[in-house]
Amino acid sequence: MTSKFIAMVPARAGSQGLPDKNVRPLAGKPLMAHSIRPALECSMISETFINSDSDSYLEIGRAAGAVAHRRPDHLGQSDTTMQAVVAEFIEARRSQGDEFDAVVVLYPTYPFRTPELLEDLLRHYLENPGCHSVIGLKQPDTHPFLCAKRETDGSIRTFVEYDGNKYYRRQDYPECFELTSWAMVISADHVDALNAHMMSPETVGYVVPDTVRIVDIDTDIDFYFAEFLMEKNYL
């Protein structure tokens, strides 16, 4: 049986760090539109939704081609988990008769995806039958061996214990990955088994290709960097 995928772009209106970042123009389009477009163009995704607590955000999402889903006001708080948002979305869509097997969650703060990359992500999900979710993995900006704890007296210890003489060269460090919300696929039947990080023991990782520019927009500088990449065609 062929699995049916729908996409959901979560766009809360009350961003505290960068107000209205989800609708701020990037290269002439609202930021959220850069996540809606590749989902609409992906042949494996049957429908794309904008999920927001803001009527104006929903209208902007509709203009970009998405179907509007208004989340309850209590799921628009700064401490609302994505697990709660996705669980409500799945329950609401199924109560209206929608049939689907999994939800592709596309955080709008990651503007650089393509339909082809989304298809690769979904093929990875299909290659892992029974998984509760697929979460993105990328090379970490800083290896855990280079992180430290600082005690109250000012002394420091490595954040994880390891043999500093054996692992002196960076090339010898054991491989590790950093979680990234650039990629996320949630099994509709298992959303209640996930924690706030959208993970369970049945979660599998998708290693985002090194060629992908993973830019998570949270500050003005992130916006300027994204604009620079677009202007220079570095994507």
Buried (B, 14 or more C-beta within 10 A) or exposed (E): EEEBBBBBBBBBBEBEEBEBBBBBEBEEBBBBBBBBBBBBBBEBBEBBBBBBBBEEBBBBBEEBBBBBBBBEEEBBEEEBBBBBBBBBBBEBBEEEEBEBBBBBBBBBBBBBBBBEBBBBBBEBBBEBEEBBBBBBBBBBEEBBBEEEEEEEEEEEEEEEEEEEEEBEEEEEBEEEBBBBBBBBBBBBEBBEBBEEBBBBEBBBBBEBEEEBBBBBBEEEEBBEBBEEBBEEEEE
